[in-house]
């Protein structure tokens, strides 16, 4: 249950922050969520990856539907006639890796801070 809530927090936090801040804020949001809620490094990476992947894939699809000339078809022809759904997935996985690495770093930072406080 904690993992599902963390994914929702990453999606909502990233969605809100991306209206005002640059694209890389998804890594910082994943860092904060995983620092607070998750101590398992694989779960933290998965939460950041899945949360941002879903968000960016949906945002790419919705943004593409609002253009007169779909950008995904232009990018698909640039990459050698791949499908437009592959362009959405590549967009999502690009952001997802940033989110996953941010979540992993948050988990590692939490483990390091807990280790340092127990030694004192």
Order of alpha helices (4+ residues) and beta strands (2+ residues): alpha-alpha-alpha-alpha-alpha
